[in-house]
Amino acid sequence: MRIDKLIEKNLNTSRKQMKRLFLTGQVIVDGEKIYEEKLNVDSQIHEITVAGKRLETTEQYWLLHKPQGYVTANSDQNHQTVFDLLDPQDRHPDLYAVGRLDRDTTGLLLLTTNGPLGFALLHPDRHVEKTYHVTVNEALTAQDEQAFLAGIEFIGGIVCKPANLKILETSPTKSTALLTISEGKFHQVKKMFLAQGKKVIALKRVSMGPLSLEQEDVGSYRALTSQELHALKPYFN
């Protein structure tokens, strides 16, 4: 949560009063005076003190193992959404998905009420890595690995950033691999393989930045651990 919004909410200050708290050095985060009003903070990983009063946030963070058939949207007239997988008491109105997975794509999805965190994780300048387990309908080769590392070029001249393709199993009719990318173009993974003449037949995101799927059942979700939240701390700025 932005610290200026947290101050206004908890201390019921006017905008002028809030700004004066910053100017007079009364806003302290983790022992340091803070002058950046838009700083993103969370009391689960930061110690926030303003005018001698400790402030608490109430942000939510859910790590969801998305199944096939669900759309990444808050509402949809034709399909169930990822938010339908949440228990009613966990469906906070400010929750949103950080990035999207196609309806037929499975895997890790972060749902949170923390807008600035999601913005930072998706910002192209941050180069947050995302790893996918990919199944394609043809053989994968060392030449494919080199092509991904060099940067796949789409029709129209768009060139992807270098990506790491690690082949797990390969055969003439079916291959699996791990693909790590650091950008998020529309349908990027499927288009990258299509540019190499392969069709993606199954796609699962297994990690995003410091977050990874472990043994979570498909369709299940859980709150982020304290360790996971602290691993996200570099994106709170």
C-alpha angles and dihedrals in degrees: 000000000000108000094227090056090047091053094048091048098046102033098033091226129165117243090256093050091048092052090050090056088060094044093051094049096247095130109089126180119181090344097308130107110247125208099170106099094194096055112136113231140172124191090219089071104015134058104225120192124173122180088345094307122114113229128209130206128209103206120151128219123185126181107208129192098216117214127209118274098039123108124222098238139104091240138003131179096212108033141036114259131221088253090063086069091065124091111252093250091056097052099102110183092232095055117118137167119257100229123337138264121208117252092257095044120094135195144060119014125168116215116190145154090220104102098180091053092053091048091053094048091052099041110116092223091062094060093209108190121233122190124205133191103223132193118194133184099240142042119293118214142189086260089062090052090052092047092053091047091052093049124267115249120216127209106280095041101277108149122203122220116260111285133193115238116187114187113219103176131355138189135153092266106030137022136173130205145160115244123193119194133172101206137053115225118167110283086346101160094049092046092049092056092041088057086059092049096256128121120219109230098173131020130184128173109221102175144015119190107312093344121097138176111245121171097326112145117241108270094020127115139190141183117268114261122242089252091054092049091051089050087057092052094101087065093056100094 
